[in-house]
Amino acid sequence: MTLEYYQRNAQGFFTSTVNVDMDSLYQPFLANIGTGGRILDAGCGSGRDSRAFVMKGYQVDAFDASSEMVKLASQHAAIPVEQMAFEDMTAVEQYDGIWCCASLLHVSAEALPEVMGKLARALKPGGIWYVSFKYGETERVKDDRHFTDLTEQGLEKLLAPLTDITLASQWKTSDKRPERDEIWLNALLKKKT
């Protein structure tokens, strides 16, 4: 259902998100990654963030589940973007940073623990991982898309089995898009060395 939404609405989603200023979210994430570090943009959508990281001198790998989003993101970020779902990840300790901006929220609550484990394995020891979810406690379908919302307690519970991952910081923000009024839970996660 969610994948079909992005297949059908790729151009509209691209247009509505590609120019959103995310710099205030990039700063705390990138402060933890050395110059030229390797970042995974997981569920990259429009490729906006991949492009920003490339422009700042980082090595970037990116994937998205939607073939239509992959085409647009590849063009925009000027890097190869892989078509892949979170469940298909096999990387082990490859990334200095993992960026999951508004992407994990489309994973079902049931599948999230396994997906989080795969992402944790892909992160190098000492690596940093950004996640964001719409703030709340529900699992719902809206406009043909599945959403898993999280609060601080929900995130804590999700992280509990990941013994090598610590919560470095978490904070709430308003949606960066002017026509939206949603609240987001943001978090930086760190892998133990």
C-alpha positions as CSV (number, residue, x, y, z in Angstrom):
1,M,0.0,0.0,0.0
2,T,2.7,2.6,1.0
3,L,4.9,1.5,-1.8
4,E,2.1,1.9,-4.3
5,Y,1.4,5.4,-3.0
6,Y,5.0,6.4,-3.7
7,Q,5.0,4.7,-7.1
8,R,1.8,6.7,-8.1
9,N,2.8,10.0,-6.4
10,A,6.5,10.1,-6.8
11,Q,6.7,13.4,-8.7
12,G,4.3,15.2,-6.3
13,F,6.2,13.9,-3.2
14,F,9.5,14.9,-4.8
15,T,8.3,18.4,-5.5
16,S,6.8,18.9,-2.0
17,T,9.9,17.7,-0.1
18,V,13.0,18.3,-2.2
19,N,13.5,22.0,-1.2
20,V,12.7,21.7,2.5
21,D,15.5,23.2,4.6
22,M,16.8,20.4,6.8
23,D,20.1,22.1,7.9
24,S,19.1,22.3,11.6
25,L,18.7,18.5,11.6
26,Y,21.9,17.8,9.6
27,Q,24.1,19.8,12.0
28,P,23.9,17.5,15.1
29,F,24.1,14.4,12.9
30,L,27.1,15.5,10.8
31,A,28.9,16.9,13.9
32,N,29.5,13.2,14.8
33,I,30.9,12.1,11.4
34,G,34.5,12.9,10.3
35,T,35.0,14.7,7.0
36,G,34.6,12.3,4.1
37,G,32.8,9.7,6.3
38,R,30.4,7.2,4.7
39,I,26.7,7.8,5.2
40,L,23.7,5.6,4.4
41,D,20.5,7.5,3.5
42,A,18.0,4.7,4.2
43,G,14.6,5.3,2.6
44,C,16.0,8.4,0.8
45,G,12.8,9.6,-0.8
46,S,13.6,12.6,-3.1
47,G,17.3,12.3,-2.6
48,R,17.3,15.8,-0.9
49,D,19.4,14.7,2.0
50,S,21.7,12.5,0.0
51,R,22.5,15.5,-2.2
52,A,23.1,17.7,0.8
53,F,25.6,15.2,2.3
54,V,27.4,14.7,-1.0
55,M,27.7,18.5,-1.4
56,K,29.2,18.7,2.1
57,G,31.9,16.1,1.1
58,Y,30.6,12.9,2.5
59,Q,30.5,9.5,0.7
60,V,26.8,8.6,0.4
61,D,25.0,5.3,-0.3
62,A,21.2,5.6,-0.7
63,F,18.2,3.3,-1.2
64,D,14.5,3.6,-1.4
65,A,11.8,0.9,-1.9
66,S,10.0,2.8,-4.7
67,S,11.5,2.5,-8.2
68,E,10.0,5.8,-9.2
69,M,11.5,7.6,-6.1
70,V,14.9,5.9,-6.9
71,K,14.9,7.4,-10.4
72,L,14.1,10.9,-9.1
73,A,16.6,10.6,-6.2
74,S,19.4,9.3,-8.5
75,Q,18.9,12.3,-10.8
76,H,18.7,14.9,-8.0
77,A,21.5,13.6,-5.8
78,A,23.7,12.6,-8.8
79,I,24.6,9.3,-7.2
80,P,23.4,5.7,-7.9
81,V,20.4,5.0,-5.6
82,E,19.5,1.4,-5.0
83,Q,16.0,0.0,-5.1
84,M,15.7,-1.9,-1.9
85,A,13.5,-2.3,1.2
86,F,14.8,-2.1,4.8
87,E,14.2,-5.8,5.2
88,D,16.7,-6.5,2.4
89,M,19.6,-4.9,4.1
90,T,22.7,-7.0,4.6
91,A,25.5,-4.5,5.3
92,V,27.7,-5.1,8.3
93,E,29.7,-2.2,10.0
94,Q,29.9,-0.2,6.8
95,Y,28.7,3.2,7.8
96,D,29.9,6.1,9.9
97,G,26.4,7.5,9.9
98,I,22.9,6.2,9.0
99,W,20.2,8.7,8.2
100,C,16.6,7.6,8.5
101,C,14.6,10.8,8.0
102,A,10.8,10.1,7.9
103,S,11.4,6.7,6.5
104,L,11.2,4.1,9.3
105,L,7.8,5.4,10.1
106,H,6.4,3.4,7.2
107,V,7.7,0.1,8.7
108,S,5.0,-1.8,10.7
109,A,5.4,-1.9,14.4
110,E,5.8,-5.7,14.1
111,A,8.6,-5.4,11.6
112,L,10.4,-2.5,13.2
113,P,12.6,-4.5,15.7
114,E,14.1,-6.6,13.0
115,V,14.7,-3.6,10.7
116,M,16.3,-1.7,13.6
117,G,18.6,-4.7,14.2
118,K,19.7,-4.7,10.5
119,L,20.4,-1.0,10.6
120,A,22.3,-1.3,13.8
121,R,24.5,-4.0,12.3
122,A,25.2,-1.8,9.3
123,L,26.6,1.0,11.5
124,K,30.3,1.0,12.4
125,P,31.3,1.0,16.1
126,G,31.2,4.6,17.3
127,G,28.8,5.5,14.4
128,I,25.8,7.8,14.6
129,W,22.3,7.1,13.5
130,Y,19.5,9.6,13.0
131,V,15.8,8.5,13.1
132,S,12.6,10.5,13.0
133,F,9.0,9.5,13.5
134,K,5.7,11.4,13.7
135,Y,5.0,11.9,17.4
136,G,2.3,9.6,18.8
137,E,1.4,6.1,19.9
138,T,-0.7,4.8,17.0
139,E,-0.2,2.6,14.0
140,R,-2.4,3.9,11.3
141,V,-3.1,4.2,7.6
142,K,-3.5,7.7,6.2
143,D,-3.8,8.6,2.5
144,D,-2.9,5.1,1.4
145,R,0.3,5.1,3.5
146,H,1.1,3.1,6.6
147,F,2.5,5.0,9.6
148,T,4.0,3.8,12.9
149,D,4.1,6.8,15.3
150,L,6.4,6.9,18.3
151,T,6.8,8.7,21.6
152,E,10.0,8.8,23.7
153,Q,8.7,5.7,25.6
154,G,8.0,3.8,22.3
155,L,11.5,4.6,21.0
156,E,13.0,3.5,24.3
157,K,11.2,0.2,24.1
158,L,12.3,-0.3,20.4
159,L,16.0,0.3,21.4
160,A,16.0,-1.9,24.5
161,P,17.0,-5.1,22.6
162,L,19.8,-3.3,20.7
163,T,22.4,-3.6,23.5
164,D,25.2,-1.9,21.4
165,I,23.1,1.1,20.6
166,T,22.6,4.1,23.0
167,L,20.3,7.0,22.8
168,A,22.6,10.0,22.5
169,S,19.8,12.6,22.3
170,Q,16.1,13.1,21.4
171,W,14.0,16.1,20.7
172,K,10.7,17.2,19.2
173,T,10.4,19.5,16.2
174,S,7.5,20.9,14.1
175,D,7.2,19.8,10.6
176,K,9.6,21.7,8.3
177,R,7.0,22.0,5.5
178,P,5.1,25.3,5.9
179,E,1.6,23.7,5.2
180,R,2.1,21.0,7.9
181,D,1.6,21.2,11.6
182,E,2.7,17.8,12.7
183,I,5.1,17.2,15.6
184,W,8.1,14.9,15.0
185,L,10.2,12.8,17.4
186,N,13.9,13.0,16.4
187,A,16.7,11.0,17.9
188,L,20.4,10.5,17.5
189,L,21.6,6.9,18.3
190,K,25.2,6.0,18.9
191,K,26.8,2.6,18.5
192,K,29.2,1.6,21.2
193,T,32.9,1.3,20.3
